[in-house]
Amino acid sequence: MTAREPAAGEAVPGRGLPSNADAPAVSGGEPGQPRYEPAPGVGKLLLWLLLFVLAAVVVVVGGVYFG
């Protein structure tokens, strides 16, 4: 007969605490539920986009002058 599998967040005998046992509880959330960080702001997204465009321009200009 096989042993039952532990529920999510339940301690397994002989294996210590579950991986999320030391995480602080989130107000309004249920314990054991995953927590997600908020999405990046529009300014941060625009900064990454400008950096990507700048890198593409550097590659193209470098190919024109040194290629």
Summary of the structure (lengths in Angstrom):
residues: 67
radius of gyration: 24.2
end to end distance: 69.9
largest distance: 73.0
contacts: 83
relative contact order: 0.08
helix: 37%
strand: 0%
